[in-house]
Every structure is written in structure tokens, then in C-alpha cells.
């Protein structure tokens, strides 16, 4: 099959890429656009390391074909920080020491941002549920939960 054109906004910038029909959004982001903050790990939607926002919703980029994102809006970990500095979720992860090896952190941060976009006042149970699809092999879960709750307080 021949490559297909896909046009989308990625982190606020327009991109037009030629993608093979079987390439995932993750492959396109990393290999064609050069955004390597989104991590490739399980490639089966089990670990959450590749979490991005697609049209405002958290998705596993390894499970979405790049052509499915055609016409969409994608936000990666690189797109969360603004001109004023880090996103409050990113800042809270730093301040609480939630970052250990860093491999899972981009997906965790994006999933947490999705939660706070939908629920600005989450409980600990809400945070656990929202991050259930994101695995941390360093087992920093308590600090990660604390970081998300701290970011929620900072945004209120």
C-alpha cells in the first residue's frame, strides 16, 4: 500500500506527513515529526508510556493509526509546557520527586493532564483510576498520586 497524506495539528503547529497505512500515531510522532518524549514500550496499549491527547482525550498512541488522527489535534508531553514555563502537572511532578527513571513520566503527565482537564478537583481514588492504564516500573505511585493532587490544588 502507498503512503497516505495526513494533516493534523501537533502541539499547536500544523503538520502534513506521508504515513504508511499501518503506521501508528506513535511511530509517526517519533520517527517523522521527531517528538521522542512520547515513549514506545509495550506497543500493546498496556503500559501507557505512549499516552498523548488526541482531540482532547488521552489515548495510547501505539493503538491509534496515524491516518486515524488525520484532521485532528494532538498534544504530546512536549506540547504541555507553555511560554510561561512548565504545565502545573509537570511542575508538581518535579516538586514532589515523582520522577524517577523518567520513562513512564511523559505518559503519566499527559494522563494526569487529561484527568485535570475533565475533573479539576479529583480525589485520590479518581487519580488512581485515571492513571490505572499507566505503569511505573520504579513504583513511584505514591509520589505520582501526590503530584497530581498537588497540581489540582495549584490550579484551583
MDTraj code that builds the backbone (N, CA, C; nanometers):
import mdtraj as md
import numpy as np

residues = "UNK UNK UNK UNK UNK UNK UNK UNK UNK UNK UNK UNK UNK UNK UNK UNK UNK UNK UNK UNK UNK UNK UNK UNK UNK UNK UNK UNK UNK UNK UNK UNK UNK UNK UNK UNK UNK UNK UNK UNK UNK UNK UNK UNK UNK UNK UNK UNK UNK UNK UNK UNK UNK UNK UNK UNK UNK UNK UNK UNK UNK UNK UNK UNK UNK UNK UNK UNK UNK UNK UNK UNK UNK UNK UNK UNK UNK UNK UNK UNK UNK UNK UNK UNK UNK UNK UNK UNK UNK UNK UNK UNK UNK UNK UNK UNK UNK UNK UNK UNK UNK UNK UNK UNK UNK UNK UNK UNK UNK UNK UNK UNK UNK UNK UNK UNK UNK UNK UNK UNK UNK UNK UNK UNK UNK UNK UNK UNK UNK UNK UNK UNK UNK UNK UNK UNK UNK UNK UNK UNK UNK UNK UNK UNK UNK UNK UNK UNK UNK UNK UNK UNK UNK UNK UNK UNK".split()
xyz = np.array([
    [0.0835, -0.1178, 0.0000],
    [0.0000, 0.0000, 0.0000],
    [0.0880, 0.1242, 0.0000],
    [0.0414, 0.2260, -0.0628],
    [0.1157, 0.3506, -0.0735],
    [0.0923, 0.4376, 0.0493],
    [0.1902, 0.5234, 0.0753],
    [0.1771, 0.6184, 0.1852],
    [0.0589, 0.7113, 0.1583],
    [-0.0035, 0.7523, 0.2670],
    [-0.1174, 0.8430, 0.2582],
    [-0.0807, 0.9733, 0.3280],
    [-0.1368, 1.0815, 0.2816],
    [-0.1140, 1.2101, 0.3469],
    [-0.2040, 1.2247, 0.4683],
    [-0.1488, 1.2786, 0.5742],
    [-0.2260, 1.3080, 0.6944],
    [-0.1891, 1.4487, 0.7393],
    [-0.2897, 1.5260, 0.7690],
    [-0.2699, 1.6627, 0.8156],
    [-0.3288, 1.6727, 0.9551],
    [-0.2524, 1.7299, 1.0471],
    [-0.3001, 1.7455, 1.1839],
    [-0.2235, 1.8572, 1.2524],
    [-0.2791, 1.9032, 1.3617],
    [-0.2088, 1.9994, 1.4460],
    [-0.1435, 1.9202, 1.5580],
    [-0.0138, 1.9391, 1.5726],
    [0.0609, 1.8711, 1.6778],
    [0.1251, 1.9786, 1.7640],
    [0.0866, 1.9814, 1.8889],
    [0.1368, 2.0815, 1.9830],
    [0.1188, 2.2229, 1.9287],
    [0.0031, 2.2447, 1.8636],
    [-0.0319, 2.3759, 1.8151],
    [0.0224, 2.4129, 1.6787],
    [0.1016, 2.3249, 1.6176],
    [0.1586, 2.3543, 1.4863],
    [0.1009, 2.2597, 1.3822],
    [0.0746, 2.3134, 1.2634],
    [0.0229, 2.2315, 1.1534],
    [0.1330, 2.1418, 1.0987],
    [0.0982, 2.0167, 1.0751],
    [0.1906, 1.9192, 1.0172],
    [0.1186, 1.8432, 0.9075],
    [0.1884, 1.8223, 0.7983],
    [0.1391, 1.7345, 0.6929],
    [0.2469, 1.6290, 0.6730],
    [0.2078, 1.5032, 0.6899],
    [0.3038, 1.3935, 0.6797],
    [0.2491, 1.2855, 0.5880],
    [0.3406, 1.2138, 0.5263],
    [0.3034, 1.0961, 0.4476],
    [0.3260, 0.9755, 0.5370],
    [0.2218, 0.8990, 0.5596],
    [0.2323, 0.7844, 0.6501],
    [0.1848, 0.6576, 0.5799],
    [0.2494, 0.5499, 0.6137],
    [0.2039, 0.4195, 0.5678],
    [0.0743, 0.3871, 0.6415],
    [-0.0198, 0.3214, 0.5768],
    [-0.1494, 0.2941, 0.6407],
    [-0.1385, 0.2139, 0.7705],
    [-0.0309, 0.1376, 0.7867],
    [-0.0173, 0.0544, 0.9061],
    [0.0666, 0.1201, 1.0157],
    [0.1175, 0.2403, 0.9930],
    [0.1981, 0.3078, 1.0947],
    [0.1099, 0.3717, 1.2008],
    [0.1553, 0.3605, 1.3243],
    [0.0796, 0.4157, 1.4352],
    [0.1103, 0.5637, 1.4547],
    [0.0250, 0.6271, 1.5291],
    [0.0477, 0.7657, 1.5674],
    [0.1806, 0.7769, 1.6421],
    [0.2103, 0.6798, 1.7256],
    [0.3375, 0.6788, 1.7986],
    [0.4561, 0.6780, 1.7030],
    [0.4532, 0.5906, 1.6044],
    [0.5628, 0.5846, 1.5070],
    [0.5768, 0.7162, 1.4332],
    [0.4651, 0.7733, 1.3914],
    [0.4690, 0.8984, 1.3181],
    [0.5261, 1.0105, 1.4048],
    [0.4807, 1.0207, 1.5296],
    [0.5300, 1.1268, 1.6179],
    [0.6799, 1.1158, 1.6407],
    [0.7253, 0.9943, 1.6678],
    [0.8674, 0.9755, 1.6990],
    [0.9557, 0.9799, 1.5744],
    [0.9172, 0.9058, 1.4713],
    [1.0057, 0.8860, 1.3563],
    [0.9955, 0.9949, 1.2505],
    [0.8787, 1.0532, 1.2338],
    [0.8625, 1.1518, 1.1277],
    [0.8604, 1.2956, 1.1783],
    [0.8048, 1.3152, 1.2958],
    [0.7953, 1.4510, 1.3484],
    [0.9099, 1.4802, 1.4460],
    [0.9726, 1.3749, 1.4984],
    [1.0875, 1.3930, 1.5871],
    [1.0523, 1.4236, 1.7309],
    [0.9295, 1.3932, 1.7710],
    [0.8872, 1.4144, 1.9094],
    [0.9066, 1.2851, 1.9870],
    [1.0212, 1.2724, 2.0504],
    [1.0579, 1.1466, 2.1162],
    [1.0232, 1.1422, 2.2645],
    [0.9566, 1.2457, 2.3152],
    [0.9136, 1.2421, 2.4543],
    [0.8087, 1.1356, 2.4785],
    [0.7266, 1.1093, 2.3788],
    [0.6276, 1.0020, 2.3866],
    [0.7036, 0.8715, 2.3694],
    [0.6971, 0.7862, 2.4691],
    [0.7817, 0.6663, 2.4724],
    [0.7134, 0.5442, 2.4117],
    [0.7958, 0.4596, 2.3500],
    [0.7488, 0.3309, 2.2987],
    [0.7940, 0.2242, 2.3951],
    [0.7003, 0.1445, 2.4419],
    [0.7346, 0.0406, 2.5388],
    [0.6691, -0.0917, 2.4995],
    [0.5428, -0.1096, 2.5331],
    [0.4784, -0.2393, 2.5117],
    [0.4194, -0.2554, 2.3727],
    [0.3849, -0.1465, 2.3073],
    [0.3202, -0.1462, 2.1752],
    [0.1890, -0.2248, 2.1730],
    [0.1262, -0.2386, 2.2903],
    [0.0005, -0.3122, 2.3001],
    [-0.1052, -0.2385, 2.3820],
    [-0.0778, -0.1146, 2.4171],
    [-0.1750, -0.0381, 2.4939],
    [-0.1871, -0.0788, 2.6388],
    [-0.0848, -0.1426, 2.6918],
    [-0.0907, -0.1915, 2.8292],
    [-0.0165, -0.1049, 2.9302],
    [0.0834, -0.0249, 2.8843],
    [0.1706, 0.0431, 2.9795],
    [0.1458, 0.1923, 2.9933],
    [0.0889, 0.2571, 2.8920],
    [0.0602, 0.3993, 2.8984],
    [0.1773, 0.4921, 2.8706],
    [0.2948, 0.4383, 2.8418],
    [0.4119, 0.5230, 2.8177],
    [0.3942, 0.6122, 2.6950],
    [0.3061, 0.5735, 2.6042],
    [0.2857, 0.6483, 2.4796],
    [0.1615, 0.7369, 2.4834],
    [0.1096, 0.7664, 2.6012],
    [-0.0133, 0.8450, 2.6120],
    [0.0047, 0.9855, 2.5560],
    [-0.0873, 1.0249, 2.4691],
    [-0.0956, 1.1608, 2.4152],
    [-0.2414, 1.2032, 2.4216],
    [-0.2648, 1.3312, 2.4009],
    [-0.4019, 1.3795, 2.3882],
    [-0.4348, 1.3888, 2.2401],
    [-0.5417, 1.3248, 2.2006],
    [-0.5908, 1.3309, 2.0630],
    [-0.7306, 1.3898, 2.0693],
    [-0.7452, 1.5065, 2.0121],
    [-0.8732, 1.5776, 2.0159],
    [-0.9252, 1.5912, 2.1590],
    [-0.8310, 1.6193, 2.2501],
    [-0.8664, 1.6459, 2.3886],
    [-0.8835, 1.5252, 2.4775],
    [-0.8588, 1.4045, 2.4259],
    [-0.8741, 1.2844, 2.5076],
    [-0.7442, 1.2049, 2.5110],
    [-0.7131, 1.1486, 2.6266],
    [-0.5939, 1.0660, 2.6393],
    [-0.6122, 0.9367, 2.5607],
    [-0.5122, 0.9041, 2.4786],
    [-0.5120, 0.7797, 2.4020],
    [-0.3723, 0.7198, 2.4065],
    [-0.3650, 0.5895, 2.3878],
    [-0.2371, 0.5216, 2.3705],
    [-0.1996, 0.5354, 2.2238],
    [-0.0949, 0.6112, 2.1963],
    [-0.0560, 0.6396, 2.0582],
    [-0.0121, 0.5141, 1.9836],
    [0.0210, 0.4073, 2.0561],
    [0.0599, 0.2822, 1.9903],
    [-0.0604, 0.2080, 1.9340],
    [-0.1807, 0.2461, 1.9762],
    [-0.3028, 0.1780, 1.9309],
    [-0.3811, 0.2574, 1.8270],
    [-0.3370, 0.3788, 1.7984],
    [-0.4061, 0.4648, 1.7034],
    [-0.3238, 0.4697, 1.5753],
    [-0.3863, 0.4389, 1.4640],
    [-0.3162, 0.4536, 1.3366],
    [-0.2992, 0.6026, 1.3075],
    [-0.1863, 0.6370, 1.2502],
    [-0.1597, 0.7776, 1.2191],
    [-0.2683, 0.8355, 1.1297],
    [-0.3175, 0.7562, 1.0350],
    [-0.4222, 0.8068, 0.9445],
    [-0.5523, 0.8353, 1.0191],
    [-0.5737, 0.7706, 1.1337],
    [-0.6932, 0.7971, 1.2134],
    [-0.6878, 0.9351, 1.2786],
    [-0.5683, 0.9899, 1.2924],
    [-0.5523, 1.1220, 1.3528],
    [-0.5603, 1.2329, 1.2491],
    [-0.5790, 1.1960, 1.1237],
    [-0.5887, 1.2954, 1.0160],
    [-0.6975, 1.3967, 1.0498],
    [-0.6616, 1.5243, 1.0429],
    [-0.7562, 1.6307, 1.0740],
    [-0.7685, 1.6597, 1.2220],
    [-0.6954, 1.5876, 1.3043],
    [-0.7078, 1.6018, 1.4487],
    [-0.6065, 1.6950, 1.5115],
    [-0.6197, 1.7069, 1.6418],
    [-0.5327, 1.7895, 1.7253],
    [-0.4626, 1.6953, 1.8229],
    [-0.3301, 1.6932, 1.8179],
    [-0.2501, 1.6059, 1.9031],
    [-0.1669, 1.6918, 1.9974],
    [-0.1653, 1.6545, 2.1243],
    [-0.0774, 1.7197, 2.2211],
    [0.0076, 1.6107, 2.2853],
    [0.1385, 1.6291, 2.2771],
    [0.2343, 1.5367, 2.3385],
    [0.2924, 1.6016, 2.4633],
    [0.3773, 1.5296, 2.5325],
    [0.4433, 1.5843, 2.6511],
    [0.5170, 1.7131, 2.6169],
    [0.5727, 1.7207, 2.4971],
    [0.6458, 1.8412, 2.4567],
    [0.5544, 1.9619, 2.4424],
    [0.4267, 1.9379, 2.4195],
    [0.3324, 2.0465, 2.3976],
    [0.2626, 2.0971, 2.5223],
    [0.2879, 2.0354, 2.6369],
    [0.2181, 2.0783, 2.7586],
    [0.2744, 2.2072, 2.8164],
    [0.4045, 2.2225, 2.8150],
    [0.4642, 2.3442, 2.8704],
    [0.4283, 2.4627, 2.7820],
    [0.4097, 2.5747, 2.8442],
    [0.3756, 2.6953, 2.7696],
    [0.4880, 2.7963, 2.7783],
    [0.4669, 2.9129, 2.7210],
    [0.5702, 3.0157, 2.7233],
    [0.6064, 3.0592, 2.8653],
    [0.5129, 3.0429, 2.9580],
    [0.5379, 3.0810, 3.0974],
    [0.6100, 2.9754, 3.1783],
    [0.6362, 2.8614, 3.1189],
    [0.7056, 2.7550, 3.1917],
    [0.6315, 2.6235, 3.1850],
    [0.6651, 2.5380, 3.2780],
    [0.6075, 2.4043, 3.2811],
    [0.4575, 2.4081, 3.3084],
    [0.3874, 2.3095, 3.2570],
    [0.2481, 2.2870, 3.2927],
    [0.2452, 2.2585, 3.4432],
    [0.1395, 2.2975, 3.5141],
    [0.1326, 2.2694, 3.6576],
    [0.1526, 2.1212, 3.6928],
    [0.1092, 2.0313, 3.6063],
    [0.1307, 1.8884, 3.6331],
    [0.2797, 1.8570, 3.6248],
    [0.3458, 1.9064, 3.5226],
    [0.4902, 1.8844, 3.5107],
    [0.5625, 1.9414, 3.6323],
    [0.5262, 2.0617, 3.6726],
    [0.5906, 2.1261, 3.7869],
    [0.5690, 2.0452, 3.9142],
    [0.4490, 1.9961, 3.9343],
    [0.4199, 1.9172, 4.0542],
    [0.4983, 1.7863, 4.0554],
    [0.5175, 1.7241, 3.9393],
    [0.5969, 1.6015, 3.9340],
    [0.7404, 1.6294, 3.9782],
    [0.7940, 1.7426, 3.9369],
    [0.9299, 1.7806, 3.9767],
    [0.9342, 1.8074, 4.1266],
    [0.8416, 1.8874, 4.1751],
    [0.8425, 1.9290, 4.3152],
    [0.8207, 1.8147, 4.4133],
    [0.7431, 1.7148, 4.3755],
    [0.7154, 1.6030, 4.4674],
    [0.8145, 1.4882, 4.4520],
    [0.9057, 1.4998, 4.3575],
    [1.0014, 1.3912, 4.3362],
    [0.9375, 1.2694, 4.2722],
    [0.8322, 1.2899, 4.1947],
    [0.7621, 1.1780, 4.1316],
    [0.8394, 1.1206, 4.0137],
    [0.9382, 1.1929, 3.9664],
    [1.0167, 1.1474, 3.8516],
    [1.1314, 1.0625, 3.9024],
    [1.1353, 0.9367, 3.8587],
    [1.2477, 0.8508, 3.8956],
    [1.3288, 0.8251, 3.7700],
    [1.3089, 0.7123, 3.7036],
    [1.3872, 0.6867, 3.5817],
    [1.3390, 0.7757, 3.4671],
    [1.2126, 0.8182, 3.4718],
    [1.1584, 0.9095, 3.3723],
    [1.0916, 0.8442, 3.2533],
    [1.1017, 0.7145, 3.2370],
    [1.0466, 0.6511, 3.1177],
    [0.8954, 0.6603, 3.1116],
    [0.8279, 0.6353, 3.2212],
    [0.6817, 0.6370, 3.2220],
    [0.6249, 0.7772, 3.2390],
    [0.7089, 0.8706, 3.2821],
    [0.6610, 1.0019, 3.3239],
    [0.5876, 1.0794, 3.2141],
    [0.6354, 1.0822, 3.0892],
    [0.5578, 1.1562, 2.9882],
    [0.4131, 1.1078, 2.9777],
    [0.3934, 0.9777, 2.9748],
    [0.2582, 0.9234, 2.9675],
    [0.1775, 0.9524, 3.0926],
    [0.2420, 0.9423, 3.2082],
    [0.1737, 0.9735, 3.3349],
    [0.1290, 1.1192, 3.3376],
    [0.2185, 1.2092, 3.2970],
    [0.1876, 1.3521, 3.2996],
    [0.0731, 1.3841, 3.2041],
    [0.0767, 1.3281, 3.0844],
    [-0.0303, 1.3545, 2.9873],
    [-0.1629, 1.2966, 3.0378],
    [-0.1598, 1.1775, 3.0951],
    [-0.2829, 1.1185, 3.1502],
    [-0.3354, 1.2024, 3.2660],
    [-0.2450, 1.2539, 3.3490],
    [-0.2860, 1.3401, 3.4605],
    [-0.3454, 1.4708, 3.4087],
    [-0.2864, 1.5269, 3.3045],
    [-0.3402, 1.6497, 3.2447],
    [-0.4815, 1.6242, 3.1929],
    [-0.5021, 1.5084, 3.1293],
    [-0.6355, 1.4715, 3.0808],
    [-0.7341, 1.4663, 3.1970],
    [-0.6943, 1.4040, 3.3064],
    [-0.7817, 1.3959, 3.4245],
    [-0.8179, 1.5356, 3.4738],
    [-0.7178, 1.6218, 3.4906],
    [-0.7452, 1.7551, 3.5458],
    [-0.8245, 1.8421, 3.4496],
    [-0.8127, 1.8162, 3.3213],
    [-0.8971, 1.8874, 3.2246],
    [-1.0435, 1.8500, 3.2429],
    [-1.0670, 1.7241, 3.2772],
    [-1.2044, 1.6746, 3.2945],
    [-1.2563, 1.6942, 3.4362],
    [-1.1671, 1.6874, 3.5341],
    [-1.2052, 1.6906, 3.6750],
    [-1.1014, 1.7723, 3.7521],
    [-1.1253, 1.9011, 3.7715],
    [-1.0257, 1.9855, 3.8371],
    [-1.0109, 1.9622, 3.9869],
    [-1.0968, 1.8820, 4.0453],
    [-1.0903, 1.8561, 4.1892],
    [-1.0997, 1.7057, 4.2163],
    [-1.0002, 1.6282, 4.1687],
    [-1.0089, 1.4827, 4.1836],
    [-0.9757, 1.4364, 4.3249],
    [-1.0332, 1.3243, 4.3599],
    [-0.9953, 1.2565, 4.4837],
    [-0.8776, 1.1646, 4.4533],
    [-0.8195, 1.1088, 4.5562],
    [-0.7114, 1.0130, 4.5358],
    [-0.7610, 0.8940, 4.4538],
    [-0.8832, 0.8515, 4.4796],
    [-0.9404, 0.7396, 4.4034],
    [-0.9558, 0.7771, 4.2558],
    [-0.9951, 0.9013, 4.2290],
    [-1.0068, 0.9473, 4.0901],
    [-0.8714, 0.9416, 4.0198],
    [-0.7669, 0.9845, 4.0894],
    [-0.6322, 0.9835, 4.0314],
    [-0.5887, 0.8401, 4.0030],
    [-0.6104, 0.7527, 4.0973],
    [-0.5727, 0.6119, 4.0777],
    [-0.6449, 0.5516, 3.9574],
    [-0.7732, 0.5816, 3.9452],
    [-0.8497, 0.5287, 3.8321],
    [-0.7993, 0.5868, 3.7000],
    [-0.7734, 0.7172, 3.6975],
    [-0.7290, 0.7823, 3.5738],
    [-0.5920, 0.7332, 3.5288],
    [-0.5080, 0.6961, 3.6228],
    [-0.3721, 0.6512, 3.5899],
    [-0.3589, 0.4992, 3.5887],
    [-0.4692, 0.4287, 3.6000],
    [-0.4638, 0.2823, 3.6060],
    [-0.4011, 0.2201, 3.4820],
    [-0.4089, 0.2854, 3.3682],
    [-0.3511, 0.2326, 3.2452],
    [-0.2063, 0.2716, 3.2239],
    [-0.1453, 0.3349, 3.3227],
    [-0.0060, 0.3776, 3.3132],
    [0.0765, 0.3039, 3.4177],
    [0.1764, 0.2316, 3.3716],
    [0.2598, 0.1528, 3.4615],
    [0.3921, 0.2224, 3.4895],
    [0.4342, 0.2169, 3.6165],
    [0.5634, 0.2704, 3.6582],
    [0.6433, 0.1542, 3.7158],
    [0.7500, 0.1204, 3.6503],
    [0.8320, 0.0089, 3.6972],
    [0.9173, 0.0462, 3.8184],
    [0.9348, 0.1759, 3.8431],
    [1.0097, 0.2211, 3.9611],
    [0.9207, 0.2231, 4.0850],
    [0.7920, 0.2045, 4.0671],
    [0.6934, 0.2006, 4.1756],
    [0.6863, 0.3321, 4.2527],
    [0.6859, 0.4423, 4.1803],
    [0.6766, 0.5747, 4.2423],
    [0.5315, 0.6198, 4.2533],
    [0.4404, 0.5269, 4.2628],
    [0.2977, 0.5590, 4.2562],
    [0.2520, 0.6602, 4.3610],
    [0.2982, 0.6483, 4.4856],
    [0.2530, 0.7409, 4.5895],
    [0.2944, 0.8834, 4.5569],
    [0.4167, 0.9011, 4.5072],
    [0.4619, 1.0357, 4.4707],
    [0.3881, 1.0869, 4.3470],
    [0.3584, 0.9973, 4.2549],
    [0.2843, 1.0365, 4.1349],
    [0.1442, 1.0833, 4.1724],
    [0.0779, 1.0093, 4.2584],
    [-0.0557, 1.0481, 4.3044],
    [-0.0482, 1.1816, 4.3776],
    [0.0526, 1.1971, 4.4635],
    [0.0707, 1.3235, 4.5355],
    [0.0930, 1.4391, 4.4381],
    [0.1683, 1.4141, 4.3317],
    [0.1952, 1.5184, 4.2324],
    [0.0672, 1.5625, 4.1630],
    [-0.0170, 1.4689, 4.1258],
    [-0.1417, 1.5029, 4.0560],
    [-0.2340, 1.5815, 4.1485],
    [-0.2439, 1.5389, 4.2730],
    [-0.3287, 1.6124, 4.3690],
    [-0.2724, 1.7514, 4.3965],
    [-0.1401, 1.7638, 4.4011],
    [-0.0758, 1.8930, 4.4194],
    [-0.1029, 1.9854, 4.2996],
    [-0.0942, 1.9311, 4.1788],
    [-0.1230, 2.0107, 4.0592],
    [-0.2678, 2.0583, 4.0597],
    [-0.3587, 1.9715, 4.1027],
    [-0.5001, 2.0093, 4.1083],
    [-0.5197, 2.1263, 4.2063],
    [-0.4537, 2.1192, 4.3215],
    [-0.4636, 2.2295, 4.4186],
    [-0.4053, 2.3583, 4.3604],
    [-0.2932, 2.3470, 4.2925],
    [-0.2267, 2.4652, 4.2363],
    [-0.3115, 2.5326, 4.1296],
    [-0.3908, 2.4556, 4.0573],
    [-0.4737, 2.5111, 3.9503],
    [-0.6041, 2.5710, 3.9998],
    [-0.6441, 2.5358, 4.1209],
    [-0.7717, 2.5878, 4.1728],
    [-0.7545, 2.7291, 4.2247],
])
top = md.Topology()
chain = top.add_chain()
for i, resn in enumerate(residues, 1):
    res = top.add_residue(resn, chain, resSeq=i)
    for name in ("N", "CA", "C"):
        top.add_atom(name, md.element.get_by_symbol(name[0]), res)
traj = md.Trajectory(xyz[None], top)
